[in-house]
Amino acid sequence: MVRNTVKRVLDAARVLRERFGDEHVTVAHSCFIDIDRAAKDADLLKRFGPPGKAAGRPGTHIVVASQVAEQSLDVDFDLLVTDLCPVDLLLQRVGRLHRHQRGEAQGERPERLRTARCLVTGVDWNTDLRPTPTAPRP
């Protein structure tokens, strides 16, 4: 899950930890001090890095990150949930989705997640954005 602000990262992580447990949620954002951020990056690479380099993919695990997950980390996720953002950032985020081949026909991924899927949050698709007609001026 990629959120646009650290506050949104922390809010989402709190809700997800209540639902799935602390051990199943990892937080990554830019406000960690350098040494802690480097350790978090190394842990993400160990868990979600390229096949052969990763220690083994965990079972159910959710990473909630800010824009730090958009680039520079060679990590691969089964599903992406992202806040609405400019298209260039969205493309960077989508680049972390099914980045590596995980078995034949993605067979090492959970069955329901073998097809790459990106869910964009923060959009109200029911809102009518068409301009409202104005009455002619007298």
Disulfide bonds with the S-S distance in Angstrom:
none
